[in-house]
Amino acid sequence: MWRLVKWARQRSTTSESTTPPIQLTDQGRQRLSNTHAKKSKALKESFFPQPPNADLSDMVNFQYPNPLASPEITKEEIRRAILKAPPKKAPGTDNIPNHILHKVLL
C-alpha cells in the first residue's frame, strides 16, 4: 500500500496509466504482480478477501421452534395497499408499474 501512496505522490513523473508493481505476502511467500490482470487480482484479494467457512457444528440435531400463527391477509387489505402506493414510482421486482396495478383494481 505504501508503494501505491508513494507512486500517487510522484505520479507527475510517470504516465497516468502506470500502476507500480504490487507485492503481497500470501501464506508466508511473497508475490509480485506486474501485469494489469495480476494487479487487479491482488487488489481484489486484498480488499475483498474470501470469508472464512461457517462453523455449522452447533446445528446438529437443532430443534426449530413452532412457527408463529399469523392472520389471513384479505383481498381488501391487498387492494388498499396497492392503491396507497404512489402511481408514478419505479416498479418493484415484478417490473409492474404501480399505475397499471391501480388501473387493474378500478
PDB file as gemmi writes it, atoms N, CA and C in Angstrom:
CRYST1    1.000    1.000    1.000  90.00  90.00  90.00 P 1                      
ATOM      1  N   MET A   1       0.818  -1.190   0.000  1.00  0.00           N  
ATOM      2  CA  MET A   1       0.000   0.000   0.000  1.00  0.00           C  
ATOM      3  C   MET A   1       0.863   1.254   0.000  1.00  0.00           C  
ATOM      4  N   TRP A   2       1.940   1.237   0.782  1.00  0.00           N  
ATOM      5  CA  TRP A   2       2.779   2.433   0.875  1.00  0.00           C  
ATOM      6  C   TRP A   2       3.452   2.738  -0.455  1.00  0.00           C  
ATOM      7  N   ARG A   3       3.750   1.691  -1.234  1.00  0.00           N  
ATOM      8  CA  ARG A   3       4.321   1.927  -2.557  1.00  0.00           C  
ATOM      9  C   ARG A   3       3.307   2.639  -3.445  1.00  0.00           C  
ATOM     10  N   LEU A   4       2.046   2.268  -3.276  1.00  0.00           N  
ATOM     11  CA  LEU A   4       0.996   2.909  -4.055  1.00  0.00           C  
ATOM     12  C   LEU A   4       0.857   4.381  -3.662  1.00  0.00           C  
ATOM     13  N   VAL A   5       0.966   4.672  -2.369  1.00  0.00           N  
ATOM     14  CA  VAL A   5       0.905   6.059  -1.896  1.00  0.00           C  
ATOM     15  C   VAL A   5       2.083   6.846  -2.455  1.00  0.00           C  
ATOM     16  N   LYS A   6       3.276   6.252  -2.391  1.00  0.00           N  
ATOM     17  CA  LYS A   6       4.469   6.914  -2.923  1.00  0.00           C  
ATOM     18  C   LYS A   6       4.301   7.177  -4.411  1.00  0.00           C  
ATOM     19  N   TRP A   7       3.782   6.196  -5.139  1.00  0.00           N  
ATOM     20  CA  TRP A   7       3.543   6.368  -6.562  1.00  0.00           C  
ATOM     21  C   TRP A   7       2.557   7.511  -6.813  1.00  0.00           C  
ATOM     22  N   ALA A   8       1.497   7.582  -6.009  1.00  0.00           N  
ATOM     23  CA  ALA A   8       0.478   8.616  -6.199  1.00  0.00           C  
ATOM     24  C   ALA A   8       1.072  10.005  -5.996  1.00  0.00           C  
ATOM     25  N   ARG A   9       1.980  10.136  -5.055  1.00  0.00           N  
ATOM     26  CA  ARG A   9       2.615  11.434  -4.809  1.00  0.00           C  
ATOM     27  C   ARG A   9       3.532  11.833  -5.960  1.00  0.00           C  
ATOM     28  N   GLN A  10       4.159  10.859  -6.601  1.00  0.00           N  
ATOM     29  CA  GLN A  10       5.131  11.143  -7.652  1.00  0.00           C  
ATOM     30  C   GLN A  10       4.563  10.873  -9.042  1.00  0.00           C  
ATOM     31  N   ARG A  11       3.260  10.788  -9.202  1.00  0.00           N  
ATOM     32  CA  ARG A  11       2.684  10.376 -10.473  1.00  0.00           C  
ATOM     33  C   ARG A  11       2.890  11.392 -11.591  1.00  0.00           C  
ATOM     34  N   SER A  12       3.310  12.604 -11.231  1.00  0.00           N  
ATOM     35  CA  SER A  12       3.567  13.569 -12.299  1.00  0.00           C  
ATOM     36  C   SER A  12       4.775  13.156 -13.133  1.00  0.00           C  
ATOM     37  N   THR A  13       5.645  12.305 -12.581  1.00  0.00           N  
ATOM     38  CA  THR A  13       6.821  11.852 -13.323  1.00  0.00           C  
ATOM     39  C   THR A  13       6.548  10.575 -14.096  1.00  0.00           C  
ATOM     40  N   THR A  14       5.398   9.937 -13.882  1.00  0.00           N  
ATOM     41  CA  THR A  14       5.063   8.710 -14.604  1.00  0.00           C  
ATOM     42  C   THR A  14       3.803   8.945 -15.415  1.00  0.00           C  
ATOM     43  N   SER A  15       3.525   8.063 -16.347  1.00  0.00           N  
ATOM     44  CA  SER A  15       2.300   8.206 -17.134  1.00  0.00           C  
ATOM     45  C   SER A  15       1.096   7.851 -16.266  1.00  0.00           C  
ATOM     46  N   GLU A  16      -0.067   8.358 -16.646  1.00  0.00           N  
ATOM     47  CA  GLU A  16      -1.263   8.157 -15.832  1.00  0.00           C  
ATOM     48  C   GLU A  16      -1.712   6.710 -15.778  1.00  0.00           C  
ATOM     49  N   SER A  17      -1.411   5.937 -16.808  1.00  0.00           N  
ATOM     50  CA  SER A  17      -1.894   4.564 -16.845  1.00  0.00           C  
ATOM     51  C   SER A  17      -0.933   3.582 -16.181  1.00  0.00           C  
ATOM     52  N   THR A  18       0.124   4.072 -15.559  1.00  0.00           N  
ATOM     53  CA  THR A  18       1.108   3.196 -14.936  1.00  0.00           C  
ATOM     54  C   THR A  18       0.796   3.033 -13.457  1.00  0.00           C  
ATOM     55  N   THR A  19       0.651   1.805 -13.030  1.00  0.00           N  
ATOM     56  CA  THR A  19       0.489   1.484 -11.616  1.00  0.00           C  
ATOM     57  C   THR A  19       1.726   0.689 -11.213  1.00  0.00           C  
ATOM     58  N   PRO A  20       2.319   1.010 -10.071  1.00  0.00           N  
ATOM     59  CA  PRO A  20       3.534   0.286  -9.691  1.00  0.00           C  
ATOM     60  C   PRO A  20       3.241  -1.188  -9.417  1.00  0.00           C  
ATOM     61  N   PRO A  21       4.262  -2.044  -9.482  1.00  0.00           N  
ATOM     62  CA  PRO A  21       4.051  -3.451  -9.144  1.00  0.00           C  
ATOM     63  C   PRO A  21       3.531  -3.578  -7.714  1.00  0.00           C  
ATOM     64  N   ILE A  22       2.676  -4.544  -7.480  1.00  0.00           N  
ATOM     65  CA  ILE A  22       2.080  -4.757  -6.158  1.00  0.00           C  
ATOM     66  C   ILE A  22       2.675  -6.020  -5.570  1.00  0.00           C  
ATOM     67  N   GLN A  23       3.179  -5.895  -4.352  1.00  0.00           N  
ATOM     68  CA  GLN A  23       3.792  -7.035  -3.678  1.00  0.00           C  
ATOM     69  C   GLN A  23       2.884  -7.475  -2.532  1.00  0.00           C  
ATOM     70  N   LEU A  24       2.506  -8.744  -2.536  1.00  0.00           N  
ATOM     71  CA  LEU A  24       1.654  -9.309  -1.499  1.00  0.00           C  
ATOM     72  C   LEU A  24       2.367 -10.460  -0.813  1.00  0.00           C  
ATOM     73  N   THR A  25       2.078 -10.633   0.464  1.00  0.00           N  
ATOM     74  CA  THR A  25       2.575 -11.797   1.191  1.00  0.00           C  
ATOM     75  C   THR A  25       1.397 -12.726   1.386  1.00  0.00           C  
ATOM     76  N   ASP A  26       1.492 -13.920   0.811  1.00  0.00           N  
ATOM     77  CA  ASP A  26       0.410 -14.887   0.864  1.00  0.00           C  
ATOM     78  C   ASP A  26       0.923 -16.172   1.481  1.00  0.00           C  
ATOM     79  N   GLN A  27       0.466 -16.488   2.679  1.00  0.00           N  
ATOM     80  CA  GLN A  27       0.866 -17.698   3.408  1.00  0.00           C  
ATOM     81  C   GLN A  27       2.388 -17.807   3.511  1.00  0.00           C  
ATOM     82  N   GLY A  28       3.034 -16.697   3.856  1.00  0.00           N  
ATOM     83  CA  GLY A  28       4.467 -16.690   4.091  1.00  0.00           C  
ATOM     84  C   GLY A  28       5.316 -16.499   2.852  1.00  0.00           C  
ATOM     85  N   ARG A  29       4.741 -16.540   1.670  1.00  0.00           N  
ATOM     86  CA  ARG A  29       5.544 -16.336   0.461  1.00  0.00           C  
ATOM     87  C   ARG A  29       5.154 -15.008  -0.181  1.00  0.00           C  
ATOM     88  N   GLN A  30       6.125 -14.379  -0.812  1.00  0.00           N  
ATOM     89  CA  GLN A  30       5.911 -13.068  -1.414  1.00  0.00           C  
ATOM     90  C   GLN A  30       5.555 -13.226  -2.884  1.00  0.00           C  
ATOM     91  N   ARG A  31       4.577 -12.443  -3.317  1.00  0.00           N  
ATOM     92  CA  ARG A  31       4.161 -12.437  -4.719  1.00  0.00           C  
ATOM     93  C   ARG A  31       4.303 -11.027  -5.250  1.00  0.00           C  
ATOM     94  N   LEU A  32       4.831 -10.903  -6.452  1.00  0.00           N  
ATOM     95  CA  LEU A  32       4.945  -9.615  -7.101  1.00  0.00           C  
ATOM     96  C   LEU A  32       4.035  -9.615  -8.330  1.00  0.00           C  
ATOM     97  N   SER A  33       3.148  -8.631  -8.392  1.00  0.00           N  
ATOM     98  CA  SER A  33       2.196  -8.540  -9.505  1.00  0.00           C  
ATOM     99  C   SER A  33       2.642  -7.435 -10.443  1.00  0.00           C  
ATOM    100  N   ASN A  34       2.943  -7.786 -11.693  1.00  0.00           N  
ATOM    101  CA  ASN A  34       3.417  -6.811 -12.671  1.00  0.00           C  
ATOM    102  C   ASN A  34       2.401  -6.489 -13.753  1.00  0.00           C  
ATOM    103  N   THR A  35       1.534  -7.430 -14.119  1.00  0.00           N  
ATOM    104  CA  THR A  35       0.571  -7.191 -15.190  1.00  0.00           C  
ATOM    105  C   THR A  35      -0.710  -6.591 -14.629  1.00  0.00           C  
ATOM    106  N   HIS A  36      -1.494  -5.987 -15.525  1.00  0.00           N  
ATOM    107  CA  HIS A  36      -2.763  -5.390 -15.075  1.00  0.00           C  
ATOM    108  C   HIS A  36      -3.677  -6.445 -14.459  1.00  0.00           C  
ATOM    109  N   ALA A  37      -3.745  -7.609 -15.075  1.00  0.00           N  
ATOM    110  CA  ALA A  37      -4.618  -8.673 -14.565  1.00  0.00           C  
ATOM    111  C   ALA A  37      -4.169  -9.121 -13.186  1.00  0.00           C  
ATOM    112  N   LYS A  38      -2.861  -9.312 -13.003  1.00  0.00           N  
ATOM    113  CA  LYS A  38      -2.351  -9.751 -11.695  1.00  0.00           C  
ATOM    114  C   LYS A  38      -2.525  -8.661 -10.640  1.00  0.00           C  
ATOM    115  N   LYS A  39      -2.337  -7.399 -11.035  1.00  0.00           N  
ATOM    116  CA  LYS A  39      -2.516  -6.286 -10.085  1.00  0.00           C  
ATOM    117  C   LYS A  39      -3.969  -6.192  -9.637  1.00  0.00           C  
ATOM    118  N   SER A  40      -4.900  -6.293 -10.589  1.00  0.00           N  
ATOM    119  CA  SER A  40      -6.311  -6.205 -10.212  1.00  0.00           C  
ATOM    120  C   SER A  40      -6.713  -7.382  -9.329  1.00  0.00           C  
ATOM    121  N   LYS A  41      -6.176  -8.565  -9.636  1.00  0.00           N  
ATOM    122  CA  LYS A  41      -6.464  -9.735  -8.800  1.00  0.00           C  
ATOM    123  C   LYS A  41      -5.891  -9.546  -7.398  1.00  0.00           C  
ATOM    124  N   ALA A  42      -4.668  -8.999  -7.304  1.00  0.00           N  
ATOM    125  CA  ALA A  42      -4.040  -8.766  -5.997  1.00  0.00           C  
ATOM    126  C   ALA A  42      -4.835  -7.748  -5.185  1.00  0.00           C  
ATOM    127  N   LEU A  43      -5.289  -6.668  -5.831  1.00  0.00           N  
ATOM    128  CA  LEU A  43      -6.093  -5.672  -5.119  1.00  0.00           C  
ATOM    129  C   LEU A  43      -7.426  -6.246  -4.681  1.00  0.00           C  
ATOM    130  N   LYS A  44      -8.051  -7.048  -5.543  1.00  0.00           N  
ATOM    131  CA  LYS A  44      -9.325  -7.687  -5.192  1.00  0.00           C  
ATOM    132  C   LYS A  44      -9.149  -8.598  -3.987  1.00  0.00           C  
ATOM    133  N   GLU A  45      -8.103  -9.424  -3.996  1.00  0.00           N  
ATOM    134  CA  GLU A  45      -7.854 -10.333  -2.873  1.00  0.00           C  
ATOM    135  C   GLU A  45      -7.552  -9.565  -1.596  1.00  0.00           C  
ATOM    136  N   SER A  46      -6.875  -8.423  -1.728  1.00  0.00           N  
ATOM    137  CA  SER A  46      -6.501  -7.640  -0.554  1.00  0.00           C  
ATOM    138  C   SER A  46      -7.702  -6.920   0.059  1.00  0.00           C  
ATOM    139  N   PHE A  47      -8.537  -6.306  -0.799  1.00  0.00           N  
ATOM    140  CA  PHE A  47      -9.669  -5.528  -0.288  1.00  0.00           C  
ATOM    141  C   PHE A  47     -10.925  -6.353  -0.065  1.00  0.00           C  
ATOM    142  N   PHE A  48     -11.067  -7.478  -0.773  1.00  0.00           N  
ATOM    143  CA  PHE A  48     -12.245  -8.325  -0.642  1.00  0.00           C  
ATOM    144  C   PHE A  48     -11.822  -9.776  -0.421  1.00  0.00           C  
ATOM    145  N   PRO A  49     -11.249 -10.082   0.752  1.00  0.00           N  
ATOM    146  CA  PRO A  49     -10.781 -11.458   0.994  1.00  0.00           C  
ATOM    147  C   PRO A  49     -11.952 -12.430   1.095  1.00  0.00           C  
ATOM    148  N   GLN A  50     -11.668 -13.700   0.843  1.00  0.00           N  
ATOM    149  CA  GLN A  50     -12.688 -14.734   0.971  1.00  0.00           C  
ATOM    150  C   GLN A  50     -13.103 -14.854   2.438  1.00  0.00           C  
ATOM    151  N   PRO A  51     -14.404 -14.899   2.734  1.00  0.00           N  
ATOM    152  CA  PRO A  51     -14.829 -15.059   4.121  1.00  0.00           C  
ATOM    153  C   PRO A  51     -14.481 -16.462   4.615  1.00  0.00           C  
ATOM    154  N   PRO A  52     -14.257 -16.598   5.925  1.00  0.00           N  
ATOM    155  CA  PRO A  52     -13.967 -17.933   6.445  1.00  0.00           C  
ATOM    156  C   PRO A  52     -15.197 -18.831   6.344  1.00  0.00           C  
ATOM    157  N   ASN A  53     -14.974 -20.122   6.325  1.00  0.00           N  
ATOM    158  CA  ASN A  53     -16.081 -21.071   6.294  1.00  0.00           C  
ATOM    159  C   ASN A  53     -16.891 -20.966   7.581  1.00  0.00           C  
ATOM    160  N   ALA A  54     -18.188 -21.098   7.456  1.00  0.00           N  
ATOM    161  CA  ALA A  54     -19.071 -21.014   8.616  1.00  0.00           C  
ATOM    162  C   ALA A  54     -18.918 -22.264   9.483  1.00  0.00           C  
ATOM    163  N   ASP A  55     -18.973 -22.056  10.795  1.00  0.00           N  
ATOM    164  CA  ASP A  55     -18.918 -23.177  11.729  1.00  0.00           C  
ATOM    165  C   ASP A  55     -20.349 -23.679  11.936  1.00  0.00           C  
ATOM    166  N   LEU A  56     -20.661 -24.826  11.368  1.00  0.00           N  
ATOM    167  CA  LEU A  56     -22.014 -25.380  11.447  1.00  0.00           C  
ATOM    168  C   LEU A  56     -22.110 -26.529  12.441  1.00  0.00           C  
ATOM    169  N   SER A  57     -21.095 -26.685  13.280  1.00  0.00           N  
ATOM    170  CA  SER A  57     -21.069 -27.826  14.193  1.00  0.00           C  
ATOM    171  C   SER A  57     -22.188 -27.782  15.236  1.00  0.00           C  
ATOM    172  N   ASP A  58     -22.705 -26.581  15.546  1.00  0.00           N  
ATOM    173  CA  ASP A  58     -23.758 -26.484  16.550  1.00  0.00           C  
ATOM    174  C   ASP A  58     -25.152 -26.720  15.970  1.00  0.00           C  
ATOM    175  N   MET A  59     -25.257 -27.044  14.680  1.00  0.00           N  
ATOM    176  CA  MET A  59     -26.559 -27.234  14.056  1.00  0.00           C  
ATOM    177  C   MET A  59     -27.039 -28.681  14.059  1.00  0.00           C  
ATOM    178  N   VAL A  60     -26.216 -29.589  14.523  1.00  0.00           N  
ATOM    179  CA  VAL A  60     -26.612 -30.996  14.552  1.00  0.00           C  
ATOM    180  C   VAL A  60     -27.744 -31.171  15.560  1.00  0.00           C  
ATOM    181  N   ASN A  61     -28.815 -31.809  15.135  1.00  0.00           N  
ATOM    182  CA  ASN A  61     -29.990 -32.086  15.973  1.00  0.00           C  
ATOM    183  C   ASN A  61     -30.653 -30.823  16.519  1.00  0.00           C  
ATOM    184  N   PHE A  62     -30.577 -29.729  15.794  1.00  0.00           N  
ATOM    185  CA  PHE A  62     -31.208 -28.493  16.242  1.00  0.00           C  
ATOM    186  C   PHE A  62     -32.715 -28.608  16.100  1.00  0.00           C  
ATOM    187  N   GLN A  63     -33.448 -28.192  17.101  1.00  0.00           N  
ATOM    188  CA  GLN A  63     -34.906 -28.223  17.087  1.00  0.00           C  
ATOM    189  C   GLN A  63     -35.435 -26.815  16.826  1.00  0.00           C  
ATOM    190  N   TYR A  64     -36.077 -26.631  15.672  1.00  0.00           N  
ATOM    191  CA  TYR A  64     -36.641 -25.333  15.358  1.00  0.00           C  
ATOM    192  C   TYR A  64     -37.934 -25.128  16.140  1.00  0.00           C  
ATOM    193  N   PRO A  65     -38.191 -23.893  16.604  1.00  0.00           N  
ATOM    194  CA  PRO A  65     -39.446 -23.626  17.329  1.00  0.00           C  
ATOM    195  C   PRO A  65     -40.630 -23.685  16.372  1.00  0.00           C  
ATOM    196  N   ASN A  66     -41.816 -23.852  16.940  1.00  0.00           N  
ATOM    197  CA  ASN A  66     -43.031 -23.868  16.135  1.00  0.00           C  
ATOM    198  C   ASN A  66     -43.231 -22.501  15.487  1.00  0.00           C  
ATOM    199  N   PRO A  67     -43.702 -22.469  14.243  1.00  0.00           N  
ATOM    200  CA  PRO A  67     -43.914 -21.173  13.582  1.00  0.00           C  
ATOM    201  C   PRO A  67     -45.027 -20.387  14.269  1.00  0.00           C  
ATOM    202  N   LEU A  68     -44.914 -19.073  14.196  1.00  0.00           N  
ATOM    203  CA  LEU A  68     -45.927 -18.200  14.784  1.00  0.00           C  
ATOM    204  C   LEU A  68     -47.164 -18.177  13.895  1.00  0.00           C  
ATOM    205  N   ALA A  69     -48.297 -18.115  14.522  1.00  0.00           N  
ATOM    206  CA  ALA A  69     -49.550 -18.027  13.776  1.00  0.00           C  
ATOM    207  C   ALA A  69     -49.723 -16.592  13.292  1.00  0.00           C  
ATOM    208  N   SER A  70     -50.178 -16.435  12.063  1.00  0.00           N  
ATOM    209  CA  SER A  70     -50.429 -15.093  11.544  1.00  0.00           C  
ATOM    210  C   SER A  70     -51.821 -15.072  10.918  1.00  0.00           C  
ATOM    211  N   PRO A  71     -52.497 -13.936  11.023  1.00  0.00           N  
ATOM    212  CA  PRO A  71     -53.852 -13.870  10.467  1.00  0.00           C  
ATOM    213  C   PRO A  71     -53.817 -13.864   8.940  1.00  0.00           C  
ATOM    214  N   GLU A  72     -54.900 -14.286   8.337  1.00  0.00           N  
ATOM    215  CA  GLU A  72     -55.034 -14.290   6.882  1.00  0.00           C  
ATOM    216  C   GLU A  72     -55.023 -12.848   6.371  1.00  0.00           C  
ATOM    217  N   ILE A  73     -54.447 -12.639   5.194  1.00  0.00           N  
ATOM    218  CA  ILE A  73     -54.468 -11.330   4.557  1.00  0.00           C  
ATOM    219  C   ILE A  73     -55.654 -11.321   3.592  1.00  0.00           C  
ATOM    220  N   THR A  74     -56.518 -10.331   3.746  1.00  0.00           N  
ATOM    221  CA  THR A  74     -57.733 -10.283   2.923  1.00  0.00           C  
ATOM    222  C   THR A  74     -57.461  -9.561   1.600  1.00  0.00           C  
ATOM    223  N   LYS A  75     -58.361  -9.781   0.637  1.00  0.00           N  
ATOM    224  CA  LYS A  75     -58.255  -9.113  -0.658  1.00  0.00           C  
ATOM    225  C   LYS A  75     -58.384  -7.599  -0.504  1.00  0.00           C  
ATOM    226  N   GLU A  76     -59.218  -7.176   0.442  1.00  0.00           N  
ATOM    227  CA  GLU A  76     -59.405  -5.732   0.680  1.00  0.00           C  
ATOM    228  C   GLU A  76     -58.114  -5.100   1.211  1.00  0.00           C  
ATOM    229  N   GLU A  77     -57.375  -5.793   2.063  1.00  0.00           N  
ATOM    230  CA  GLU A  77     -56.097  -5.277   2.568  1.00  0.00           C  
ATOM    231  C   GLU A  77     -55.079  -5.147   1.430  1.00  0.00           C  
ATOM    232  N   ILE A  78     -55.073  -6.105   0.529  1.00  0.00           N  
ATOM    233  CA  ILE A  78     -54.172  -6.042  -0.625  1.00  0.00           C  
ATOM    234  C   ILE A  78     -54.562  -4.870  -1.518  1.00  0.00           C  
ATOM    235  N   ARG A  79     -55.854  -4.709  -1.757  1.00  0.00           N  
ATOM    236  CA  ARG A  79     -56.355  -3.611  -2.589  1.00  0.00           C  
ATOM    237  C   ARG A  79     -55.959  -2.264  -2.007  1.00  0.00           C  
ATOM    238  N   ARG A  80     -56.152  -2.083  -0.695  1.00  0.00           N  
ATOM    239  CA  ARG A  80     -55.793  -0.808  -0.046  1.00  0.00           C  
ATOM    240  C   ARG A  80     -54.294  -0.546  -0.132  1.00  0.00           C  
ATOM    241  N   ALA A  81     -53.489  -1.589   0.043  1.00  0.00           N  
ATOM    242  CA  ALA A  81     -52.026  -1.424  -0.026  1.00  0.00           C  
ATOM    243  C   ALA A  81     -51.588  -1.006  -1.426  1.00  0.00           C  
ATOM    244  N   ILE A  82     -52.192  -1.594  -2.460  1.00  0.00           N  
ATOM    245  CA  ILE A  82     -51.841  -1.233  -3.840  1.00  0.00           C  
ATOM    246  C   ILE A  82     -52.244   0.206  -4.136  1.00  0.00           C  
ATOM    247  N   LEU A  83     -53.450   0.592  -3.738  1.00  0.00           N  
ATOM    248  CA  LEU A  83     -53.922   1.955  -4.011  1.00  0.00           C  
ATOM    249  C   LEU A  83     -53.160   2.995  -3.203  1.00  0.00           C  
ATOM    250  N   LYS A  84     -52.577   2.601  -2.103  1.00  0.00           N  
ATOM    251  CA  LYS A  84     -51.801   3.516  -1.261  1.00  0.00           C  
ATOM    252  C   LYS A  84     -50.433   3.811  -1.890  1.00  0.00           C  
ATOM    253  N   ALA A  85     -49.930   2.905  -2.732  1.00  0.00           N  
ATOM    254  CA  ALA A  85     -48.614   3.083  -3.366  1.00  0.00           C  
ATOM    255  C   ALA A  85     -48.692   4.211  -4.388  1.00  0.00           C  
ATOM    256  N   PRO A  86     -47.704   5.120  -4.412  1.00  0.00           N  
ATOM    257  CA  PRO A  86     -47.709   6.225  -5.381  1.00  0.00           C  
ATOM    258  C   PRO A  86     -47.659   5.683  -6.815  1.00  0.00           C  
ATOM    259  N   PRO A  87     -48.508   6.187  -7.714  1.00  0.00           N  
ATOM    260  CA  PRO A  87     -48.604   5.623  -9.062  1.00  0.00           C  
ATOM    261  C   PRO A  87     -47.372   5.848  -9.936  1.00  0.00           C  
ATOM    262  N   LYS A  88     -46.623   6.901  -9.719  1.00  0.00           N  
ATOM    263  CA  LYS A  88     -45.506   7.221 -10.624  1.00  0.00           C  
ATOM    264  C   LYS A  88     -44.148   6.821 -10.052  1.00  0.00           C  
ATOM    265  N   LYS A  89     -44.109   5.978  -9.081  1.00  0.00           N  
ATOM    266  CA  LYS A  89     -42.839   5.486  -8.539  1.00  0.00           C  
ATOM    267  C   LYS A  89     -42.321   4.342  -9.399  1.00  0.00           C  
ATOM    268  N   ALA A  90     -41.040   4.036  -9.249  1.00  0.00           N  
ATOM    269  CA  ALA A  90     -40.424   2.952 -10.025  1.00  0.00           C  
ATOM    270  C   ALA A  90     -41.044   1.616  -9.635  1.00  0.00           C  
ATOM    271  N   PRO A  91     -41.163   0.702 -10.618  1.00  0.00           N  
ATOM    272  CA  PRO A  91     -41.742  -0.606 -10.304  1.00  0.00           C  
ATOM    273  C   PRO A  91     -40.837  -1.422  -9.392  1.00  0.00           C  
ATOM    274  N   GLY A  92     -41.426  -2.384  -8.739  1.00  0.00           N  
ATOM    275  CA  GLY A  92     -40.668  -3.265  -7.854  1.00  0.00           C  
ATOM    276  C   GLY A  92     -40.016  -4.392  -8.630  1.00  0.00           C  
ATOM    277  N   THR A  93     -39.723  -5.482  -7.944  1.00  0.00           N  
ATOM    278  CA  THR A  93     -39.032  -6.611  -8.576  1.00  0.00           C  
ATOM    279  C   THR A  93     -39.889  -7.305  -9.628  1.00  0.00           C  
ATOM    280  N   ASP A  94     -41.213  -7.095  -9.579  1.00  0.00           N  
ATOM    281  CA  ASP A  94     -42.086  -7.708 -10.587  1.00  0.00           C  
ATOM    282  C   ASP A  94     -42.140  -6.884 -11.881  1.00  0.00           C  
ATOM    283  N   ASN A  95     -41.531  -5.687 -11.879  1.00  0.00           N  
ATOM    284  CA  ASN A  95     -41.478  -4.777 -13.036  1.00  0.00           C  
ATOM    285  C   ASN A  95     -42.847  -4.299 -13.507  1.00  0.00           C  
ATOM    286  N   ILE A  96     -43.833  -4.353 -12.632  1.00  0.00           N  
ATOM    287  CA  ILE A  96     -45.171  -3.847 -12.972  1.00  0.00           C  
ATOM    288  C   ILE A  96     -45.316  -2.464 -12.340  1.00  0.00           C  
ATOM    289  N   PRO A  97     -45.482  -1.409 -13.148  1.00  0.00           N  
ATOM    290  CA  PRO A  97     -45.633  -0.062 -12.585  1.00  0.00           C  
ATOM    291  C   PRO A  97     -46.897   0.037 -11.722  1.00  0.00           C  
ATOM    292  N   ASN A  98     -46.823   0.836 -10.682  1.00  0.00           N  
ATOM    293  CA  ASN A  98     -47.959   0.979  -9.762  1.00  0.00           C  
ATOM    294  C   ASN A  98     -49.207   1.509 -10.468  1.00  0.00           C  
ATOM    295  N   HIS A  99     -49.045   2.403 -11.448  1.00  0.00           N  
ATOM    296  CA  HIS A  99     -50.243   2.957 -12.108  1.00  0.00           C  
ATOM    297  C   HIS A  99     -51.006   1.875 -12.876  1.00  0.00           C  
ATOM    298  N   ILE A 100     -50.323   0.849 -13.344  1.00  0.00           N  
ATOM    299  CA  ILE A 100     -51.004  -0.274 -14.011  1.00  0.00           C  
ATOM    300  C   ILE A 100     -51.800  -1.067 -12.976  1.00  0.00           C  
ATOM    301  N   LEU A 101     -51.218  -1.296 -11.828  1.00  0.00           N  
ATOM    302  CA  LEU A 101     -51.929  -2.020 -10.764  1.00  0.00           C  
ATOM    303  C   LEU A 101     -53.158  -1.234 -10.323  1.00  0.00           C  
ATOM    304  N   HIS A 102     -53.027   0.109 -10.259  1.00  0.00           N  
ATOM    305  CA  HIS A 102     -54.173   0.941  -9.894  1.00  0.00           C  
ATOM    306  C   HIS A 102     -55.312   0.783 -10.901  1.00  0.00           C  
ATOM    307  N   LYS A 103     -54.957   0.794 -12.210  1.00  0.00           N  
ATOM    308  CA  LYS A 103     -55.982   0.671 -13.257  1.00  0.00           C  
ATOM    309  C   LYS A 103     -56.651  -0.699 -13.228  1.00  0.00           C  
ATOM    310  N   VAL A 104     -55.901  -1.723 -12.912  1.00  0.00           N  
ATOM    311  CA  VAL A 104     -56.476  -3.078 -12.860  1.00  0.00           C  
ATOM    312  C   VAL A 104     -57.492  -3.169 -11.726  1.00  0.00           C  
ATOM    313  N   LEU A 105     -57.240  -2.497 -10.623  1.00  0.00           N  
ATOM    314  CA  LEU A 105     -58.151  -2.571  -9.473  1.00  0.00           C  
ATOM    315  C   LEU A 105     -59.416  -1.742  -9.666  1.00  0.00           C  
ATOM    316  N   LEU A 106     -59.361  -0.715 -10.511  1.00  0.00           N  
ATOM    317  CA  LEU A 106     -60.529   0.177 -10.654  1.00  0.00           C  
ATOM    318  C   LEU A 106     -61.511  -0.311 -11.668  1.00  0.00           C  
TER     319      LEU A 106                                                      
END                                                                             
